[in-house]
Amino acid sequence: MKVLMFGWEFPPHISGGLGTACYGLTKGLAGFKDVGVIFVVPKAYGDEDQTGIQLVGANTVPVTRKEIKFADLESKVDYYEVESGMVPYVDPEEFWKLTTKVTSEKTRFVETTSEGTINFSGKYNDNLLHEIYNYSLVAEVIARDNEFDVIHAHDWLAYPAGMAAKRISGKPLVIHVHATDFDRSGGSVNPTVYAMEKEGMDAADQIITVSNLTRNIVIDKYDIDPRKVTTVYNAVEPIPEEEKMLLKKGVDEKIVTFLGRITMQKGPEYFVEAASLVLRKMDNVRFVMAGSGDMMNAMVKRVAELKIADRFHFTGFLKGDDVFDMFRMSDVFVMPSVSEPFGIVPLEAMQANVPVIISYQSGVSEILNYAIKIDYWDTYAMADAIYGLLNYPALHDMFRECGKDEVNNLLWKNSAAQVRDIYIKAILNAKHENMTI
C-alpha cells in the first residue's frame, strides 16, 4: 500500500507540533512492511531524516508546460514559464481572485524558475495563500506521475493539495485534522481558512482527528458526518537509553517551564499570573517561557508590571536538542492551553521525568492519568499545583515516575497501526463505490 502524503513541515524545519507529529507518524508507518510513504513538503532542504519514507520537495518538481486540471475549469490549461515581472498580482488574495476569473482563457500563468519549478518558502508568512495554491498545482503533477493507493493530507494548509491529487487520480483522500481555526482564533474564525477547512473535510473520504475534543468540533462546527471521523491520538518516540542518562537537572533552583507558541491559544498570560502567585510564597524558583509568538511583547510587559522579571526568563523558540536541554533543567512543566487539539509537548516532558500540569481544555488530557489537570483560567489552582509539586517530594516523585511509565506506552507505532486501518477502510470503500457505479 503506497501513501501519497502532503504536509507543510518536516523536522528539523518545524515551527510546532505539526511537523513533530508528521515525523512520528511516518516513522510509525515505516514499521509496516506493506506500507510505503511518499511525503511531500513545499520546500525540501536536504537535511531531513528520510528513513523509511521518500521525501519530495514541491520546490524541486518541474511544472513548466505541465497540463493541470482545475476544479473550476471545464477544460485543461497549460502552464508556461514566465519572467517574474509578468506575474499579474499584488497579494495572495488578489492573485487568486484574478486567476479564478479568467476561466475562458486557454493559458494562465504561474511564476517558475529557469528549471521550471516553483519557489516555496515553506513558511507561515504573508505569502501563505499564494504558496498553498501553488502547492496544489504541484500536487497534481506529483499525483499524475506517481503510483499510490491513498492520499493523506495534514492540516488545512495541505487540504487543497490533497484535493488536487484526488481530482487527478481518483484515489481516496484521508485528511488529518491537527487543529481547526476555532482553536487558533479562539472563536473569531477567519472565513477564508474556515472555507478551506470545510472544503477539505467535505472532500475527504475519511477524517482523522487528534482528539475527541477536535472530533466534536469537526462534527458540530463543520457539519461533518460522524461516521467518517475517527480519533487517533498523537504519541512520542522512545528516547534511547543513552539520552535518558543525560536527562538530569543542571541547577539547584527549582525551574517551572512553559514551552510552546506564545499566542492566545496557548494561554501564556495565565502562566505568568500563576508564576506571580507562586513567587509570593517561595523565592527559590525560576519561571521560563520558551517559545515565540505574537503575545511575546505583552508577556514581557506583564512580567515587568508584576515585578517578577528577576525570576522570569524568555528563551525564544527552541527545537531539537534545545527542547530536551530545557526539560533536563525543569522541575515542572505547565501547558495552560485555552484550546489545544492535542498537545505533544507534555508527553515529551513526561519522557524526560518532568511532572506536568495541563488544562482540561487540551486533547491530551483525554488520555493522561498521571498529569495534574486544571482549567486554563484558574490561575490559583495552577499556582497551587505548581507549589505542591515543588514542595512535596512524594507528590513530585509519584507524578514523575508514574507519568514516565504512562507515556512510555504511548508510541507512534500504535497510532500508525490505527491510521493504517483507516487507509484500508478508505481504499475498500472507494472500491465498493466504484463497483456500484
C-alpha positions as CSV (number, residue, x, y, z in Angstrom):
1,M,0.0,0.0,0.0
2,K,1.6,3.3,-1.2
3,V,0.6,6.5,0.5
4,L,0.9,9.9,-1.1
5,M,1.2,12.3,2.0
6,F,1.1,16.1,2.0
7,G,2.4,18.2,4.9
8,W,3.6,21.7,5.4
9,E,6.7,20.9,7.5
10,F,9.0,18.1,8.5
11,P,11.9,18.0,11.0
12,P,14.3,19.6,11.6
13,H,12.5,22.5,9.9
14,I,9.4,22.9,12.1
15,S,7.5,25.6,14.0
16,G,5.5,23.5,16.3
17,G,3.8,20.2,16.9
18,L,2.6,19.6,13.4
19,G,6.0,18.7,12.0
20,T,6.8,16.6,15.0
21,A,3.5,14.6,14.6
22,C,4.1,14.1,10.8
23,Y,7.6,12.8,11.6
24,G,6.4,10.4,14.3
25,L,3.6,9.1,12.2
26,T,5.7,8.4,9.2
27,K,8.3,6.6,11.3
28,G,5.5,4.5,12.8
29,L,4.1,3.7,9.3
30,A,7.6,2.7,8.1
31,G,7.4,-0.2,10.6
32,F,4.8,-1.9,8.4
33,K,6.3,-3.8,5.5
34,D,3.2,-3.3,3.4
35,V,3.2,0.5,3.7
36,G,5.3,2.9,1.7
37,V,5.1,6.7,2.1
38,I,5.8,9.5,-0.4
39,F,5.9,12.6,1.8
40,V,5.6,15.9,0.0
41,V,6.6,19.2,1.6
42,P,6.6,22.7,-0.1
43,K,10.3,23.1,0.4
44,A,12.9,20.3,1.0
45,Y,16.2,21.4,2.5
46,G,18.1,18.1,2.1
47,D,18.9,17.5,5.8
48,E,15.6,15.8,6.7
49,D,15.6,12.3,8.1
50,Q,14.2,10.2,5.2
51,T,14.4,6.9,7.0
52,G,11.6,4.7,5.8
53,I,10.0,7.3,3.5
54,Q,10.5,9.1,0.2
55,L,10.6,12.8,0.8
56,V,9.7,15.1,-2.1
57,G,10.1,18.9,-2.1
58,A,7.4,20.6,-4.2
59,N,10.1,23.2,-4.9
60,T,12.0,20.5,-6.9
61,V,9.1,19.3,-9.2
62,P,9.1,20.9,-12.7
63,V,5.7,22.2,-13.7
64,T,6.6,24.1,-16.9
65,R,4.3,23.1,-19.7
66,K,2.6,20.6,-17.5
67,E,-1.1,20.0,-18.0
68,I,-3.0,20.9,-14.8
69,K,-6.8,20.4,-14.3
70,F,-8.7,22.8,-12.0
71,A,-12.0,22.1,-10.4
72,D,-13.3,25.5,-11.5
73,L,-12.4,24.9,-15.2
74,E,-14.1,22.7,-17.7
75,S,-11.1,22.4,-19.9
76,K,-7.5,21.8,-19.1
77,V,-4.9,24.5,-19.3
78,D,-1.2,24.6,-19.9
79,Y,1.2,26.4,-17.6
80,Y,4.2,28.2,-19.1
81,E,7.3,29.6,-17.5
82,V,7.1,33.4,-17.3
83,E,9.5,36.1,-16.1
84,S,8.8,37.3,-12.5
85,G,7.9,40.8,-13.8
86,M,4.9,39.4,-15.7
87,V,3.1,38.0,-12.7
88,P,-0.2,39.9,-12.5
89,Y,-0.9,40.1,-8.8
90,V,-0.1,42.1,-5.7
91,D,-1.1,39.9,-2.8
92,P,-2.2,36.3,-2.4
93,E,-5.9,37.0,-2.2
94,E,-5.9,39.3,-5.2
95,F,-3.8,36.7,-7.1
96,W,-6.5,34.1,-6.5
97,K,-9.3,36.4,-7.4
98,L,-7.6,37.4,-10.7
99,T,-6.7,33.8,-11.7
100,T,-10.1,32.3,-11.0
101,K,-11.8,34.9,-13.1
102,V,-10.1,34.1,-16.4
103,T,-11.9,30.8,-16.9
104,S,-12.3,31.4,-20.6
105,E,-8.6,31.9,-21.3
106,K,-6.6,29.0,-22.7
107,T,-3.5,30.0,-20.8
108,R,-2.9,31.0,-17.2
109,F,0.4,32.0,-15.7
110,V,2.5,30.9,-12.8
111,E,6.0,32.1,-12.0
112,T,8.7,29.4,-12.3
113,T,12.4,29.2,-12.1
114,S,14.7,28.6,-15.0
115,E,14.4,24.8,-14.2
116,G,10.6,25.0,-14.5
117,T,10.0,24.7,-10.7
118,I,8.0,26.9,-8.4
119,N,9.8,28.6,-5.5
120,F,8.4,27.9,-2.0
121,S,9.5,29.4,1.3
122,G,7.6,26.8,3.3
123,K,7.0,29.4,5.9
124,Y,3.9,30.9,7.5
125,N,4.2,34.4,6.1
126,D,2.1,37.0,4.2
127,N,2.6,34.9,1.0
128,L,0.9,31.8,2.6
129,L,-2.3,31.7,0.5
130,H,-0.2,32.0,-2.7
131,E,2.0,29.1,-1.7
132,I,-0.9,26.9,-0.7
133,Y,-2.4,27.2,-4.1
134,N,0.9,26.8,-5.9
135,Y,1.4,23.7,-3.7
136,S,-1.9,22.3,-5.1
137,L,-0.6,22.8,-8.6
138,V,2.5,20.7,-7.9
139,A,0.3,18.1,-6.1
140,E,-1.5,17.4,-9.4
141,V,1.8,16.9,-11.2
142,I,3.1,14.6,-8.5
143,A,-0.2,12.7,-8.4
144,R,-0.1,12.2,-12.2
145,D,3.5,11.0,-12.2
146,N,3.4,8.5,-9.2
147,E,1.6,5.3,-8.4
148,F,-0.2,5.2,-5.0
149,D,-3.3,3.8,-3.3
150,V,-4.4,6.6,-0.9
151,I,-3.8,10.3,-0.2
152,H,-3.1,11.7,3.2
153,A,-3.2,15.5,3.8
154,H,-2.1,17.0,7.1
155,D,-4.0,20.1,8.3
156,W,-5.7,22.9,6.3
157,L,-2.6,24.1,4.5
158,A,-2.3,20.7,2.7
159,Y,-6.0,20.1,2.1
160,P,-6.0,21.8,-1.4
161,A,-3.0,19.7,-2.4
162,G,-4.8,16.6,-1.2
163,M,-8.0,17.5,-3.1
164,A,-6.0,18.3,-6.2
165,A,-4.3,14.8,-6.0
166,K,-7.7,13.2,-5.6
167,R,-9.1,15.0,-8.6
168,I,-6.3,13.9,-10.9
169,S,-6.0,10.3,-9.6
170,G,-9.4,9.3,-8.3
171,K,-7.8,7.8,-5.2
172,P,-9.4,8.1,-1.8
173,L,-8.4,11.1,0.4
174,V,-7.7,11.0,4.1
175,I,-7.3,14.3,5.9
176,H,-5.7,14.7,9.3
177,V,-7.1,17.5,11.4
178,H,-4.3,18.6,13.8
179,A,-6.2,21.8,14.7
180,T,-9.0,23.9,13.4
181,D,-9.4,27.7,13.1
182,F,-11.7,27.6,16.2
183,D,-8.6,26.5,18.2
184,R,-6.2,29.0,16.7
185,S,-8.6,32.0,16.8
186,G,-10.4,31.5,20.0
187,G,-13.7,31.5,18.1
188,S,-13.0,34.5,15.8
189,V,-12.8,32.3,12.8
190,N,-11.1,33.5,9.6
191,P,-13.8,32.9,6.9
192,T,-11.2,32.1,4.3
193,V,-9.5,29.5,6.4
194,Y,-12.8,28.0,7.6
195,A,-13.9,27.7,3.9
196,M,-10.7,25.8,3.1
197,E,-11.1,23.5,6.1
198,K,-14.7,22.9,5.3
199,E,-14.0,22.1,1.7
200,G,-11.2,19.7,2.6
201,M,-13.5,17.9,5.2
202,D,-16.3,17.6,2.7
203,A,-14.0,16.2,0.0
204,A,-12.3,13.7,2.3
205,D,-13.3,10.0,2.3
206,Q,-12.0,9.6,5.9
207,I,-11.0,12.2,8.5
208,I,-8.5,11.7,11.3
209,T,-8.7,13.9,14.4
210,V,-6.1,14.1,17.1
211,S,-8.6,14.0,20.0
212,N,-12.3,13.7,20.7
213,L,-12.3,17.4,21.5
214,T,-11.3,18.1,17.9
215,R,-13.6,15.4,16.6
216,N,-16.6,17.1,18.2
217,I,-15.5,20.4,16.7
218,V,-15.3,18.8,13.2
219,I,-18.7,17.3,13.6
220,D,-20.5,20.2,15.2
221,K,-18.9,23.3,13.7
222,Y,-18.3,21.9,10.2
223,D,-21.4,19.7,9.9
224,I,-19.4,16.5,9.0
225,D,-20.9,13.0,9.1
226,P,-19.6,11.4,12.3
227,R,-19.2,8.0,10.6
228,K,-16.2,9.2,8.6
229,V,-14.4,10.9,11.6
230,T,-12.0,8.8,13.7
231,T,-9.8,9.9,16.6
232,V,-6.2,8.8,16.6
233,Y,-4.2,10.2,19.4
234,N,-0.7,11.5,18.9
235,A,2.3,9.8,20.6
236,V,6.0,10.1,21.2
237,E,9.2,8.3,20.0
238,P,11.0,6.3,22.7
239,I,14.1,8.0,24.0
240,P,17.3,6.0,23.6
241,E,18.7,4.8,26.9
242,E,21.9,6.8,26.5
243,E,19.9,10.0,26.1
244,K,17.8,9.2,29.2
245,M,21.0,9.2,31.2
246,L,21.6,12.8,30.2
247,L,18.2,14.0,31.4
248,K,19.3,15.4,34.7
249,K,18.8,18.8,36.2
250,G,21.8,21.1,36.0
251,V,21.0,23.8,38.5
252,D,20.0,24.0,42.2
253,E,17.0,26.3,42.0
254,K,13.5,25.0,41.1
255,I,12.5,25.7,37.5
256,V,9.0,25.8,36.1
257,T,8.6,25.8,32.3
258,F,6.1,26.9,29.7
259,L,7.2,25.6,26.2
260,G,5.1,26.5,23.2
261,R,3.9,29.3,20.9
262,I,3.3,32.5,22.8
263,T,-0.2,33.0,21.4
264,M,-3.7,33.3,22.7
265,Q,-4.4,29.6,22.1
266,K,-1.6,28.5,24.4
267,G,-2.7,30.7,27.4
268,P,0.7,32.3,28.3
269,E,-0.9,35.1,30.3
270,Y,-2.3,32.5,32.8
271,F,1.2,31.0,33.3
272,V,2.5,34.5,34.1
273,E,-0.2,35.2,36.6
274,A,0.3,31.8,38.3
275,A,4.0,32.5,38.4
276,S,3.4,35.7,40.3
277,L,1.2,33.9,42.8
278,V,3.8,31.2,43.4
279,L,6.6,33.8,43.9
280,R,4.6,35.3,46.7
281,K,5.0,32.1,48.7
282,M,8.6,31.0,47.7
283,D,11.6,32.6,46.2
284,N,13.9,29.7,45.2
285,V,12.1,29.1,41.9
286,R,12.5,30.5,38.4
287,F,9.9,30.5,35.6
288,V,10.8,30.0,32.0
289,M,8.7,30.8,28.9
290,A,10.3,29.1,25.9
291,G,8.8,29.9,22.6
292,S,7.9,32.8,20.3
293,G,4.7,34.4,19.1
294,D,2.6,37.5,18.8
295,M,2.0,37.8,22.5
296,M,5.7,37.8,23.4
297,N,5.9,41.6,24.0
298,A,2.7,41.7,26.0
299,M,4.1,38.9,28.2
300,V,7.4,40.7,28.8
301,K,5.5,43.8,29.7
302,R,3.2,42.0,32.1
303,V,6.2,40.3,33.8
304,A,7.7,43.7,34.4
305,E,4.4,45.1,35.8
306,L,4.2,42.2,38.2
307,K,7.8,42.9,39.3
308,I,8.9,39.3,38.8
309,A,11.4,39.9,35.9
310,D,14.3,38.8,38.1
311,R,12.7,35.3,38.4
312,F,11.3,35.0,34.9
313,H,13.1,34.2,31.7
314,F,12.3,34.2,28.0
315,T,14.3,31.9,25.8
316,G,12.8,32.4,22.4
317,F,11.9,29.5,20.1
318,L,13.5,26.1,20.9
319,K,13.7,22.9,18.9
320,G,15.5,19.6,18.8
321,D,18.2,19.1,21.5
322,D,17.4,22.5,23.0
323,V,14.0,21.3,24.0
324,F,15.4,18.3,25.8
325,D,18.0,20.5,27.4
326,M,15.2,22.7,28.7
327,F,13.3,19.7,30.1
328,R,16.6,18.4,31.7
329,M,16.6,21.6,33.8
330,S,12.9,21.7,34.6
331,D,11.1,20.5,37.8
332,V,7.6,21.2,36.5
333,F,6.1,21.7,33.0
334,V,2.9,23.7,32.6
335,M,0.6,23.7,29.5
336,P,-2.3,26.1,30.2
337,S,-3.8,26.0,26.7
338,V,-7.1,27.7,26.1
339,S,-7.9,25.3,23.2
340,E,-5.4,22.6,22.4
341,P,-6.4,19.9,19.9
342,F,-3.9,17.6,21.4
343,G,-0.5,18.8,22.8
344,I,2.6,16.6,22.3
345,V,4.9,18.7,24.5
346,P,3.6,17.3,27.8
347,L,4.4,13.8,26.6
348,E,7.9,14.9,25.8
349,A,8.2,16.4,29.2
350,M,7.0,13.3,30.9
351,Q,9.5,11.2,28.9
352,A,12.2,13.5,30.5
353,N,11.0,12.7,34.0
354,V,9.2,16.1,34.4
355,P,5.7,16.2,36.1
356,V,3.2,18.0,34.1
357,I,0.2,20.3,34.7
358,I,-2.2,20.6,31.7
359,S,-5.5,22.3,31.1
360,Y,-8.8,20.3,30.8
361,Q,-9.2,22.2,27.5
362,S,-6.5,20.0,25.8
363,G,-6.9,16.8,23.9
364,V,-4.0,15.2,25.6
365,S,-6.0,15.4,28.9
366,E,-8.3,12.7,27.5
367,I,-5.6,10.1,27.7
368,L,-3.3,11.1,30.6
369,N,-4.0,9.8,34.1
370,Y,-0.7,11.0,35.7
371,A,-0.9,14.7,35.0
372,I,-2.4,17.4,37.1
373,K,-5.4,18.9,35.3
374,I,-6.8,22.4,35.8
375,D,-9.0,24.9,33.9
376,Y,-6.7,27.2,32.0
377,W,-8.3,30.3,33.5
378,D,-7.9,29.1,37.1
379,T,-4.6,30.6,38.0
380,Y,-5.0,29.9,41.7
381,A,-5.4,26.2,41.0
382,M,-2.5,26.3,38.7
383,A,-0.3,28.1,41.3
384,D,-1.4,25.5,43.9
385,A,-0.4,22.6,41.7
386,I,3.0,24.2,40.9
387,Y,3.6,24.9,44.6
388,G,2.6,21.4,45.6
389,L,4.9,19.7,43.0
390,L,7.8,21.9,44.1
391,N,7.4,21.5,47.8
392,Y,6.2,17.9,48.4
393,P,8.8,15.4,47.2
394,A,6.4,12.4,47.4
395,L,3.9,14.1,45.2
396,H,6.6,15.2,42.7
397,D,8.1,11.7,42.6
398,M,4.7,10.0,42.1
399,F,3.8,12.1,39.1
400,R,7.3,11.9,37.7
401,E,7.6,8.1,37.9
402,C,4.1,7.1,37.0
403,G,3.9,9.7,34.3
404,K,7.1,8.3,32.7
405,D,5.7,4.8,32.7
406,E,2.4,6.0,31.3
407,V,3.9,7.9,28.4
408,N,6.3,5.1,27.5
409,N,3.2,3.2,26.3
410,L,2.0,6.0,24.1
411,L,4.0,5.1,21.0
412,W,3.7,6.2,17.4
413,K,3.7,2.6,16.1
414,N,0.4,2.1,17.9
415,S,-1.1,5.3,16.4
416,A,0.3,4.3,13.0
417,A,-1.5,0.9,13.2
418,Q,-4.8,2.8,13.6
419,V,-4.0,5.1,10.7
420,R,-3.2,2.1,8.5
421,D,-6.6,0.6,9.3
422,I,-8.2,3.9,8.2
423,Y,-6.3,3.7,4.9
424,I,-7.6,0.2,4.3
425,K,-11.1,1.3,5.1
426,A,-10.9,4.3,2.7
427,I,-9.5,2.1,-0.1
428,L,-12.1,-0.7,0.4
429,N,-14.9,1.9,0.5
430,A,-13.7,3.5,-2.7
431,K,-13.5,0.1,-4.5
432,H,-17.0,-0.7,-3.3
433,E,-18.4,2.6,-4.6
434,N,-16.7,2.1,-8.0
435,M,-18.2,-1.3,-8.3
436,T,-21.7,0.0,-7.6
437,I,-21.5,2.9,-10.1
